[in-house]
Amino acid sequence: MTLDPTRCLPDDGCAGTLLARVWSTQGPVPGPSVAVVRADGVYDLSATFPTMSGLLDLPDAVARVRAAPGVRLGSLQDLLAASWQPAAHPQQPHLLAPCDLQVVKAAGVTFATSLIERVIEERAGGDPARAQALRAQVEASVGQDLQAVRPGSPAAMSLKKLLQEQGLWSQYLEVGIGPDAEVFTKAPVLAAVGTGAQVGIRRDSAWNNPEPEVVLAVDSRGCIVGASLGNDVNLRDIEGRSALLLGKAKDNNASCAIGPFIRLFDDTFSLDDLRQETVDLRVQGLDGFVLQGLNNLARISRDPTELVAQTVAAHQYPDGFMLFTGTLFAPIDDRDRPGAGFTHKLGDVVSIRSAHLGELCNAVTHSEQAPPWRFGLQAFFSNLAARGLLAPATS
């Protein structure tokens, strides 16, 4: 399989400010480079901007990127040809996850549909066989459009009281309609994989799914400066057994994919555009099974700025952070037998695409079999030093 440049790019091509990270093989020492995607190719900007985190923290980042000539690495098509499962040809330049020093955070239960599914997971105890009957029971009991309920509002608190009286209250409902959003750490710094790389599910998980999401790029001041796409790979059976297993369900080798680019806010793309973004999902299995779905950010219960505000309310992020905004999509399509629902199989190709952000595409494997994550912070800074890139960005 090869990645298609026309699908990888947004609908308006290279009109926007598209930032990437590329494993560059130019020079005596290969390493990760901040890059920009232009109509005539991909350009290495690492001599001016050694880290993506540092670049996004500049108040005039868009102007600086447009002014930087960079060094041409090749065409996007050539880079994408080497980006599909890049571990097979590590000496060729390929795309990486577009973030580096940013912490990867995620907000959960931000859409009404996913809220209902989380309640079902909890009540099913991680058993997909019980989910279908529980889904009908919970939906009949709730009996109203949760999307219309603003989290933390008087109406939400009245609904909370009603559900408690019916014995239906859940920790998922607490973060879905209560005043406090669920925000957790999805992956360690530098652990996210990019488009083309394999994504991982644990070998001991039998009920899991992709989560197609918009990922906010946030600077050290808590300002949203751009966005990307992400796959917040989810193990429904493990989290369903206990919310205390969230870390085990969410943070595994290759379980976080971000890409293909970070698109900065500029004259072609704004936060208001992002608020209306529709994210399409397609899962193509080796068994011929096809799953399709969508995630519409316009239906989110909490505005992206509120999710960011809650993230920074009692914590600082001096290198900025990437924030998964949650998903409307919760797969209930039967794959193997009636009532069994959906779960991944090895080799599934997961494609996540939106008009402004392009396409993120990955194949599914076991986390235990995915290429191990070895390029951590020590390796990153040693690499920058060896390439002479540790000096601050030029003023």
C-alpha positions in Angstrom: 0.0 0.0 0.0 1.1 3.6 -0.6 -0.3 6.8 0.8 -2.1 9.1 -1.7 -0.8 12.7 -1.7 -4.2 14.0 -2.8 -5.9 12.4 0.2 -3.1 13.2 2.6 -3.4 16.9 1.8 -6.5 19.0 2.8 -9.1 19.8 0.1 -7.4 23.1 -0.6 -4.0 21.5 -1.1 -1.1 23.5 0.1 -3.0 26.8 0.5 -2.7 26.7 4.3 0.3 26.6 6.6 1.0 22.9 6.9 3.8 21.9 9.3 5.2 18.4 9.4 8.0 16.5 11.1 10.2 14.4 8.8 12.9 11.9 9.6 15.5 13.5 7.4 18.5 11.6 6.0 20.3 14.8 4.8 23.7 15.4 6.2 26.0 13.0 8.1 23.5 12.5 11.0 19.9 11.6 10.2 17.2 12.8 12.6 13.7 14.5 13.0 13.3 17.8 11.3 10.6 20.4 11.5 9.3 20.9 7.9 6.7 22.8 5.9 4.7 21.4 3.0 4.6 23.7 0.0 3.2 23.3 -3.5 6.6 22.4 -4.9 7.8 20.1 -2.1 8.6 19.5 1.5 11.1 21.9 3.1 13.3 21.3 6.1 13.1 24.2 8.5 15.1 22.7 11.4 18.1 25.1 11.0 15.7 27.9 11.9 13.2 25.9 14.1 14.9 22.9 15.8 11.6 21.9 17.6 8.0 22.1 16.7 7.2 23.1 20.2 9.5 26.1 19.9 8.1 27.1 16.5 4.5 27.0 17.8 5.4 29.2 20.7 6.4 32.1 18.4 3.7 34.8 18.3 4.4 35.3 14.6 4.8 31.6 13.6 2.9 31.8 10.4 4.9 34.8 9.1 8.1 33.2 10.2 7.4 29.9 8.4 6.4 31.7 5.2 9.6 33.7 5.3 11.9 30.7 6.0 13.4 29.3 2.7 14.3 25.9 4.2 16.0 23.1 2.4 14.0 21.0 0.0 13.7 17.4 1.1 11.8 16.2 -1.9 8.2 15.9 -3.1 5.4 15.0 -0.7 4.7 12.0 -2.9 8.3 10.7 -2.4 8.0 11.1 1.4 4.7 9.4 1.5 6.0 6.5 -0.5 8.5 5.8 2.4 6.0 6.6 5.2 3.8 3.5 4.9 5.2 1.3 7.7 8.5 3.2 7.7 10.2 0.7 10.1 10.6 -1.5 7.0 12.9 1.1 5.4 14.3 3.3 8.2 17.0 4.9 6.1 14.5 6.7 3.8 13.0 10.1 4.8 9.4 9.7 6.0 6.8 11.6 7.9 6.6 11.4 11.7 3.9 12.6 14.1 4.0 16.4 13.7 4.5 17.2 17.5 7.7 16.7 19.5 8.1 18.2 23.0 4.4 18.8 23.6 2.6 16.6 26.1 -0.2 14.6 24.5 -3.4 15.0 26.4 -6.9 13.8 25.6 -10.5 14.8 26.6 -13.0 12.1 27.0 -16.8 11.8 26.9 -17.3 15.1 25.1 -20.1 13.9 22.8 -23.5 12.6 23.8 -23.2 9.4 21.6 -19.8 8.4 23.1 -21.2 9.3 26.5 -23.9 6.6 26.2 -21.4 4.1 24.9 -19.1 4.7 27.9 -22.0 4.0 30.2 -22.7 0.8 28.3 -19.0 -0.2 28.5 -19.1 0.3 32.3 -22.4 -1.6 32.8 -21.2 -4.4 30.5 -18.0 -4.8 32.5 -16.0 -4.9 29.3 -18.1 -7.8 27.9 -19.3 -7.0 24.3 -21.9 -9.7 24.4 -23.9 -7.8 26.9 -23.6 -4.4 25.2 -26.5 -4.7 22.8 -29.2 -5.3 25.4 -27.7 -2.7 27.8 -27.7 -0.2 25.0 -31.4 -0.4 24.5 -32.0 -0.3 28.3 -29.8 2.8 28.9 -31.1 4.7 25.9 -34.7 4.1 26.9 -34.0 5.2 30.5 -32.2 8.4 29.5 -35.0 9.3 27.2 -33.7 12.7 26.0 -31.2 14.4 23.8 -28.1 14.7 26.0 -26.5 16.9 23.3 -28.9 19.6 24.2 -27.7 19.6 27.9 -24.9 22.0 28.6 -22.4 20.4 31.0 -22.5 21.9 34.4 -25.7 23.8 33.8 -28.8 23.7 36.1 -30.5 21.5 33.5 -27.6 19.1 33.7 -27.7 19.0 37.4 -31.4 18.3 37.4 -30.8 15.4 34.9 -28.0 14.1 37.2 -30.4 14.0 40.1 -33.1 12.2 38.0 -30.6 9.6 36.8 -29.3 9.0 40.3 -32.8 8.3 41.5 -33.2 5.8 38.7 -29.9 4.1 39.7 -28.3 5.0 36.3 -25.7 7.4 37.5 -22.2 6.7 36.2 -18.7 8.2 36.4 -19.0 8.7 32.6 -22.2 10.8 33.0 -20.4 12.8 35.7 -17.7 14.0 33.2 -20.2 14.1 30.3 -22.7 16.5 31.8 -21.1 17.6 35.1 -19.0 20.7 35.5 -15.6 19.0 35.1 -14.3 17.6 31.8 -12.3 14.4 31.7 -8.7 15.2 30.6 -6.0 12.6 30.8 -2.5 12.0 29.5 -2.7 9.9 26.3 0.9 9.3 25.5 4.4 10.3 26.7 6.3 13.1 24.9 7.6 11.8 21.6 5.7 8.5 21.7 3.0 9.4 19.1 3.3 7.8 15.7 2.6 9.5 12.4 0.7 8.7 9.3 1.7 5.4 7.7 3.0 3.9 10.9 1.3 1.0 12.5 -1.0 1.6 15.4 -1.2 -0.8 18.3 -3.9 -2.7 20.3 -2.9 -4.8 23.2 -2.8 -8.6 22.6 -5.1 -9.2 25.6 -7.8 -6.9 24.3 -10.8 -8.5 22.5 -13.1 -5.4 22.2 -11.5 -2.3 20.8 -11.9 0.4 18.2 -10.4 3.5 16.6 -11.4 7.0 17.8 -11.2 9.6 15.0 -10.6 13.0 16.6 -9.5 16.6 16.0 -6.3 17.3 17.9 -5.6 20.8 19.1 -2.1 22.3 18.9 -1.8 24.5 22.0 1.2 26.7 22.9 2.7 27.4 26.3 0.3 30.3 26.9 -2.7 28.0 26.5 -3.6 29.5 23.0 -4.9 27.1 20.3 -2.6 27.8 17.3 -3.6 25.1 15.0 -4.9 21.5 14.7 -4.2 18.0 13.4 -6.0 14.7 13.2 -5.6 11.8 15.7 -6.5 8.2 16.4 -7.1 7.8 20.1 -6.9 4.0 19.9 -9.4 2.6 22.6 -9.6 -0.7 24.3 -13.2 -0.9 25.3 -13.1 -4.1 27.3 -10.2 -3.0 29.5 -11.6 0.4 30.3 -15.1 -1.1 30.7 -13.9 -3.4 33.5 -12.8 -0.3 35.5 -12.2 3.3 34.8 -9.1 2.9 36.9 -7.6 0.9 34.0 -7.8 4.0 31.7 -4.0 4.2 31.5 -3.8 0.5 30.5 -6.6 1.0 28.0 -5.2 4.2 26.4 -1.4 4.4 26.7 0.3 1.5 25.0 3.0 1.2 22.4 1.8 2.8 19.1 -1.6 3.5 20.5 -1.6 7.2 19.7 -1.4 8.4 16.1 -1.3 12.1 15.1 -1.0 13.6 11.7 -0.4 14.0 8.9 0.4 17.7 9.6 -0.3 20.5 12.0 -2.3 23.2 10.2 -1.7 26.6 11.7 -4.5 29.1 12.0 -3.9 31.7 9.3 -5.9 33.6 6.6 -7.1 30.2 5.2 -8.1 28.4 8.4 -9.5 29.6 11.7 -10.8 28.3 15.0 -14.3 28.9 13.8 -13.6 26.7 10.7 -12.3 24.0 13.1 -15.5 24.2 15.2 -17.4 23.0 12.1 -14.9 20.3 11.1 -16.3 16.9 10.1 -14.0 14.0 10.4 -14.6 10.9 8.3 -13.5 7.4 9.4 -13.1 4.3 7.2 -11.8 1.0 8.5 -10.9 -1.5 5.8 -10.2 -5.1 7.0 -8.3 -7.8 5.3 -11.5 -9.9 5.7 -13.3 -7.4 3.4 -15.2 -5.8 6.2 -15.7 -2.0 5.9 -16.7 0.3 8.7 -17.5 3.9 8.1 -18.3 6.7 10.5 -17.9 10.4 11.2 -17.1 12.8 14.0 -18.7 16.3 13.7 -17.0 18.8 16.0 -20.1 21.1 15.8 -21.9 18.6 18.0 -19.3 18.6 20.8 -20.7 19.3 24.3 -17.8 21.6 25.4 -16.1 24.2 23.1 -12.5 23.5 22.3 -11.5 26.6 24.3 -13.3 25.3 27.4 -11.4 22.0 27.1 -8.1 23.9 26.9 -9.1 26.1 29.8 -9.8 23.1 32.0 -6.5 21.5 31.0 -4.4 24.5 32.0 -6.5 25.6 35.0 -4.2 24.0 37.6 -1.2 23.0 35.5 1.4 24.6 33.3 2.7 23.3 30.0 5.9 25.2 29.2 6.4 23.2 25.9 2.7 23.4 25.0 0.5 20.4 24.4 -1.6 18.5 21.9 -5.2 17.9 23.0 -7.5 15.2 21.6 -11.0 16.6 21.7 -13.0 13.4 21.9 -15.2 11.7 19.4 -18.8 11.5 18.4 -18.1 8.1 16.8 -18.8 4.9 18.7 -18.9 1.7 16.5 -21.7 -0.7 17.1 -21.8 -2.4 13.7 -21.6 -6.2 14.0 -18.5 -7.6 12.4 -18.4 -11.3 12.9 -21.8 -12.3 14.4 -25.1 -10.6 15.3 -24.8 -8.7 18.6 -21.1 -9.0 18.8 -20.4 -5.4 17.7 -17.2 -4.2 16.2 -13.6 -4.9 17.2 -10.4 -4.5 15.3 -8.6 -7.3 13.5 -4.9 -7.3 12.7 -4.2 -5.6 9.4 -7.2 -3.2 9.5 -6.4 0.0 7.7 -7.8 3.0 9.5 -8.2 6.2 7.5 -9.2 9.4 9.2 -9.8 12.4 7.0 -11.3 16.0 7.1 -11.5 18.8 4.6 -9.1 21.2 6.3 -6.6 18.7 7.9 -6.0 16.0 5.3 -5.8 12.3 6.0 -4.2 10.2 8.7 -3.8 6.5 7.7 -2.5 3.6 9.8 -2.7 -0.2 9.9 -3.5 -2.1 13.0 -1.1 -4.5 14.8 -0.5 -5.6 18.3 1.2 -3.1 20.5 3.6 -5.9 21.5 4.5 -6.4 17.8 4.6 -2.7 16.7 8.1 -1.2 16.3 9.2 -0.4 19.9 9.4 3.3 20.9 13.1 4.0 21.6 13.5 7.6 20.4 12.9 9.4 23.7 14.0 12.8 25.1 17.6 11.8 25.7 17.9 10.5 22.1 16.1 13.5 20.7 18.4 16.1 22.4 21.5 14.0 21.6 20.5 14.0 18.0 19.9 17.7 17.9 23.3 18.3 19.5 25.0 16.0 17.0 23.4 18.0 14.1 24.3 21.4 15.6 20.6 22.4 16.1 20.5 23.2 19.8 20.9 26.9 19.4 17.7 28.9 19.9 15.7 29.9 16.9 17.0 33.0 15.2 15.3 36.3 16.0 
